[in-house]
Amino acid sequence: MLTILSCRIIVLVDYSLKIRKHEWGKMKAIIEAINAKYDIEAKEIIPIRDMIGVVFLVISEKGKYLLKLYKSSQIFDVVNTFDIIDHLYNDHANNLTILKTKFFQNRFTVVYDDKPYIGIIMTYVEGEHPTREEDFEEIIKMMKNIHLRMNHYPKYLPYLGKKFYISRFVKLLLELKYDKEKSKDLETWGTEFFKYIDEAPRSFCHGDFHTENLIKDAQGELTLLDFDASSHTTYLVDIATFCDMTNFNHLEKDQFQKTLDQISVCQELYHDFPDREWKIMMAFIPVRHLELIATIAKARGNEEISQSFLDQQYDWIKQYRELFIEWLNR
């Protein structure tokens, strides 16, 4: 059962264990599909993670690449992803690129686990994840630059509203037959919090801006990954996500204040946040809990979510709401 959720539930897998779980024939089929579409001479693929999409490291004659497979139903997310990646690369705002096929396409199709998947191959950035403590200033500067560059993005981006952030979670509670009174409370509290976000001016947000989605190379340059949750919602989502100092499973009172302190440091580098924006960012943090739980259930199945975990989250959001109201009344 799911007991710990961190950031967007990035699950790193043990290579040898994961390879044992996959039939070698499936690996061979993916390699053959890659070599039929791309001019890179792939020799081996190594599973890295399996969550919202399946990610592999591709070893080829021409170097290393990242392969991400999406379910065919995620086609809209895929198109958004490579359009944003191309825009930021061409605008010199991010180093990530999409490798084109022999026919200059951004994606290819392959059968995986007896189902059709969409694959995109990206450049592999050698490096390590930065730390919030050591690289805070550079990360915030990069975030601000990407937000500014995306102000001129010429293509459509979706607005992720209440249906995405709240209603999916409420539906999950119903499917899991969770306690009706607690479900009603969570829906009410989620709606209360989301009103702040819904009233924010629309702007680009990456949607999952944290250190696990950043790579720092040997020269100290940062590259941002994973644009699957990007939308035209509000840039404050990214700041709240990055500055969130709360523990996902066990909330302590001082963590609320630590988050406020972190946002204070951020505004010295980004800009002065008016009261309304402070409220939006602090309101987003519990909303993110509901969204993450619904997202992981959709990707991995409802059986990943236990009743005890939901009780834990109920207590977390109830306590956070009390701290939020106390903060508003100061």
C-alpha positions in Angstrom: 0.0 0.0 0.0 1.1 3.6 -0.5 2.6 5.0 2.6 4.9 7.8 1.4 4.4 10.3 -1.4 7.3 12.6 -2.2 7.0 15.4 -4.8 5.3 13.8 -7.8 5.8 10.3 -6.6 9.0 9.7 -8.5 9.8 6.0 -7.9 13.4 5.0 -8.7 13.6 1.3 -9.4 16.3 -1.2 -8.9 17.6 -2.0 -12.4 18.2 -5.7 -12.0 14.8 -6.2 -10.3 13.0 -4.2 -12.9 14.7 -6.1 -15.8 13.7 -9.4 -14.2 10.1 -8.2 -14.2 10.2 -7.4 -17.9 10.5 -10.2 -20.5 13.5 -9.7 -22.6 11.4 -10.0 -25.7 9.6 -6.8 -24.8 13.0 -5.0 -24.4 14.1 -6.3 -27.7 10.9 -5.2 -29.4 11.4 -1.6 -28.1 15.0 -1.5 -29.3 13.9 -2.7 -32.7 11.2 -0.1 -32.8 13.7 2.6 -31.9 16.2 1.5 -34.5 13.5 1.4 -37.2 12.5 5.0 -36.5 15.8 6.6 -35.3 19.3 6.7 -36.6 21.0 6.1 -33.3 21.7 2.3 -33.3 20.3 1.5 -29.9 22.0 -1.5 -28.2 20.4 -1.6 -24.7 17.6 0.0 -22.7 17.6 0.2 -18.9 14.4 0.9 -16.9 14.7 3.9 -14.7 11.2 4.5 -13.3 7.6 3.5 -13.9 5.0 5.9 -12.6 3.0 8.3 -14.8 5.1 7.2 -17.8 7.7 4.4 -18.2 11.2 5.9 -18.5 14.3 4.1 -19.9 17.9 4.9 -20.4 18.8 4.1 -24.0 22.4 3.0 -24.6 23.4 3.5 -28.3 26.3 3.7 -30.6 25.9 7.5 -30.6 25.6 8.0 -26.9 22.9 7.9 -24.2 19.3 9.1 -24.4 16.1 9.0 -22.3 13.1 7.2 -23.6 9.7 7.9 -22.1 6.6 5.8 -23.0 3.1 7.1 -22.6 -0.2 5.3 -22.9 -1.9 6.1 -26.1 -4.7 7.9 -24.2 -2.1 10.5 -23.1 -1.5 11.8 -26.6 -2.5 15.4 -25.6 0.0 15.4 -22.8 2.7 14.2 -25.2 2.1 16.9 -27.7 2.2 19.6 -25.0 5.4 18.1 -23.6 7.5 18.2 -26.8 6.1 21.6 -27.9 7.1 23.2 -24.6 10.5 21.5 -24.7 11.2 22.7 -28.2 10.0 26.2 -27.4 12.3 26.5 -24.3 15.3 25.0 -26.1 14.9 27.2 -29.1 14.6 30.2 -26.8 17.9 29.2 -25.0 16.0 28.7 -21.7 16.6 25.0 -21.2 19.0 22.3 -22.5 16.5 19.5 -22.9 15.8 18.5 -26.5 13.5 16.0 -28.3 15.3 13.7 -30.7 13.6 13.6 -34.1 12.9 10.4 -36.0 14.3 9.6 -39.4 11.2 11.3 -40.8 11.6 14.4 -38.6 8.8 13.4 -36.2 8.8 14.0 -32.4 7.4 10.7 -31.4 6.9 7.1 -32.4 4.6 4.2 -31.5 5.4 0.9 -30.0 3.6 -2.1 -28.4 4.5 -2.5 -24.8 2.8 -4.9 -22.4 0.5 -5.8 -25.3 -0.8 -2.2 -25.5 0.1 0.7 -27.8 2.3 3.3 -26.4 3.7 6.6 -27.6 7.4 7.1 -27.2 9.6 10.2 -27.2 13.4 10.2 -27.0 15.2 13.0 -25.3 18.8 14.0 -24.8 20.4 12.6 -21.7 21.9 15.2 -19.4 24.8 13.9 -17.4 24.8 15.2 -13.9 23.1 15.0 -10.5 20.1 16.5 -8.8 20.8 19.9 -7.3 20.0 20.6 -3.6 17.6 23.3 -2.5 20.1 24.4 0.2 23.2 24.8 -2.1 21.5 25.8 -5.4 18.5 27.8 -4.3 19.4 31.0 -6.0 20.2 29.5 -9.3 17.1 27.3 -9.3 14.8 30.3 -8.6 16.6 32.4 -11.3 16.0 29.5 -13.8 12.4 29.2 -12.7 11.8 32.9 -13.2 13.5 32.8 -16.6 11.3 29.9 -17.8 8.2 31.6 -16.6 9.2 34.8 -18.5 10.0 32.9 -21.7 6.7 31.0 -21.6 4.8 34.3 -21.5 5.4 34.3 -25.3 4.5 30.6 -25.9 2.5 30.6 -29.1 0.5 27.4 -28.6 -2.4 26.3 -26.5 -1.9 25.2 -22.9 -4.7 23.8 -20.7 -6.0 25.3 -17.6 -6.0 22.7 -14.8 -9.1 23.7 -12.8 -11.1 22.2 -10.0 -11.9 19.1 -11.9 -8.2 18.2 -12.1 -7.2 19.2 -8.6 -10.3 18.4 -6.5 -13.0 16.5 -8.3 -10.7 13.6 -9.3 -9.8 13.1 -5.6 -13.4 13.2 -4.5 -14.3 10.6 -7.1 -11.5 8.4 -5.8 -12.9 8.7 -2.3 -16.2 7.5 -3.6 -14.7 4.6 -5.4 -12.7 3.5 -2.3 -15.9 3.8 -0.2 -14.1 6.1 2.2 -16.0 7.5 5.2 -18.8 9.7 4.0 -18.4 12.5 6.6 -14.7 12.7 6.2 -15.1 12.6 2.4 -17.5 15.5 2.6 -15.0 17.4 4.8 -12.2 16.9 2.4 -14.3 18.0 -0.6 -15.3 21.2 1.4 -11.8 22.0 2.5 -10.3 21.3 -1.0 -12.9 23.6 -2.5 -12.1 26.3 0.0 -8.4 26.1 -0.7 -8.8 25.9 -4.5 -10.9 29.1 -4.6 -7.6 31.0 -4.0 -5.9 29.3 -6.9 -8.9 29.7 -9.2 -8.8 33.5 -8.7 -5.2 33.8 -9.6 -4.2 35.4 -13.0 -3.5 32.7 -15.5 0.1 32.1 -16.4 2.4 29.2 -17.3 3.5 26.7 -14.6 5.7 23.7 -14.9 3.4 21.9 -12.4 6.1 19.7 -10.8 9.0 22.0 -10.1 11.3 20.3 -7.6 14.9 19.2 -7.4 14.2 15.6 -8.6 13.1 17.2 -11.9 16.3 19.2 -12.2 19.8 18.1 -13.4 22.9 20.0 -12.6 25.8 19.2 -14.9 29.6 19.4 -14.3 29.6 23.1 -15.3 26.8 23.9 -12.8 24.2 24.5 -15.5 20.6 23.4 -14.7 18.3 21.5 -16.9 14.5 21.1 -16.2 12.8 17.8 -16.9 9.3 16.4 -17.0 6.8 18.9 -18.4 3.8 16.5 -18.3 2.0 18.5 -15.7 2.6 21.9 -17.4 -0.4 24.2 -17.8 -1.7 27.7 -18.1 -2.8 27.9 -14.4 -0.5 30.2 -12.4 3.3 30.4 -11.9 2.6 30.5 -8.2 2.1 26.7 -8.3 5.8 26.3 -9.1 6.9 28.5 -6.3 4.6 26.8 -3.8 5.8 23.4 -4.9 9.5 24.3 -4.6 9.2 26.2 -1.3 7.0 23.6 0.4 8.8 22.5 3.6 6.1 20.3 4.9 6.3 16.5 5.3 3.7 14.8 3.1 2.7 12.3 5.7 3.3 14.0 9.1 2.7 17.7 9.4 4.4 19.6 12.2 3.4 23.2 13.1 6.9 24.5 12.5 6.8 23.2 8.9 4.1 25.8 8.1 6.4 28.6 9.3 9.4 27.1 7.5 7.5 27.2 4.2 6.6 30.8 4.8 10.3 31.5 5.5 11.3 29.7 2.3 8.9 31.8 0.2 10.4 34.9 1.9 13.8 33.9 0.6 12.3 33.2 -2.8 10.7 36.6 -3.2 14.1 38.3 -2.7 15.1 36.6 -6.0 11.8 36.5 -7.9 9.7 39.6 -6.9 7.8 40.9 -3.9 4.6 38.8 -3.5 1.5 40.7 -2.6 -0.8 39.3 0.2 -3.0 37.7 -2.4 -0.1 35.7 -3.9 1.0 34.6 -0.5 -2.5 33.2 0.2 -2.6 31.5 -3.2 0.8 29.7 -2.6 -0.1 28.6 0.9 -3.5 27.4 -0.2 -2.0 25.3 -3.0 0.1 23.1 -0.7 -2.9 21.0 0.6 -4.5 21.1 -2.9 -1.3 19.5 -4.2 -1.9 16.6 -1.8 -5.3 15.8 -3.3 -4.0 16.1 -6.9 -1.0 13.8 -6.2 -3.1 11.1 -4.6 -5.6 11.1 -7.5 -2.7 11.1 -10.0 -1.0 8.1 -8.4 -4.2 6.2 -8.2 -4.9 6.8 -11.9 -1.5 5.7 -12.9 -1.1 2.7 -10.6 -4.6 1.7 -9.5 -6.8 2.4 -6.5 -5.2 -0.5 -4.6 -2.2 1.7 -4.0 -4.3 3.9 -1.7 -5.2 2.4 1.7 -7.9 3.6 4.1 -5.2 4.3 6.8 -3.4 6.5 4.3 -6.5 8.4 3.6 -7.1 8.8 7.3 -3.6 10.1 7.7 -4.2 12.6 4.9 -7.5 13.7 6.4 -5.7 14.5 9.7 -2.9 16.3 7.7 -5.3 18.6 5.8 -7.4 19.3 8.8 -4.4 20.4 10.8 -3.0 22.4 7.9 -6.4 24.2 7.5 -6.3 25.2 11.2 -2.8 26.6 10.7 -3.8 28.4 7.5 -6.8 30.0 9.2 -4.7 31.0 12.2 -2.1 32.6 9.8 -4.8 34.5 7.9 -6.1 36.0 11.1 -2.8 37.3 12.3 
